């Protein structure tokens, strides 16, 4: 099993890695929200290229991080969205929301 993490890999780049599921979701949510709030950048890149597996929790995290960025007045962009997350987004008719690749 791959551990999950969220980090500011470089200024303005929030990087998600590992398995996004109910065991990692709450901690990642709190950490990501704090990182977004602390960032002085006007643009946020949400990088999902390190995600190895995700449940719908991963989708909820991304939507929350997008909402956090917008609330902080930051533009956001999505990079490296795995196919698995794309498919989950389509089930909820959110494909267009996440089409930032």
N, C-alpha and C positions, 0 to 999 in steps of 0.2 A: 504494500500500500504506500502510495506517495503522500507525503505530508503536504498540506496546503499552506500557502503563504501569500501575503500581499505586501508589497514594498514600493517605495519610490525609487525605482532603479536609476533614474536620472531626473533632473528637475522637470516636473510636469508629466512624468511617465509613471503611472500607477500600474504595476505588473502583478498579475495574478498567476500563481503556479500551483500545480498539484491537483488534488481531488477536491472538487467543490460539492459538498453534500451537507446533510444535516449535522454531521459531527464537526464540521469546520466552519459552517456558515455564520454563526453568531460572532465568533471571534474575528473572522475576516471582515464582517460588517463594521464592527467597532473600530478596528485598525484602519480600514480603508477610509472611513468617514473622517477620522482624525488626520490622516495623511492628506486628504483633499483639503480640509480646512486649514492645515498648516502650510500648504503650498502657496508660494507667492506668485506662481505662474498664472497667466490669464487663460492659458489653454491646457487642457488635460488630455493626455493620450491614455486610454484604457487598454492595456496590452494583455491579451489573453493567450498569447502564443505558447505559454508554459503550462496551460491547463491540460492535464492528462485524462481527466474524466469529470463529468458533471451531471448532476441531477438538476431538477428545476430550481434548486437552491442557487445554482450558479447564475441562472437567468435573473432571479430576484436580486442577487448581489449586484449584477451589472446595472439593472434598472435603478437600484438604490444609489449606486455611485454616480450614475448620470444625473439623477435628481439632486444629489449633493453638490455636484459640480455646477449645475444650473443655479441652484440656490445661492451659491457663492459667487455667481456672476462670471463663471468660467465657461468657455466653449469646451466641448469635449469631442473626442474622436475615438473610434474603436479600431483596434488592430488585432489581427491574429485570432479571430473568433473561430473556434473549432467547429467542425461539421456537426458534432453532437449538440452543441449549444444552438446552432442554427436550426436544427430540426426541432428542438424543444421550443424555440421561439415561434416557429411556424405553427405549432399546435395551438399556441395562444394568439395567433394572428399578429405577431410582433416582428415579423421579418423585416419590414420597412424601418422600424425603429432602430434595429441593430445593423442596418446595411451600411455601416460606416467604413467598411474595409476598402 
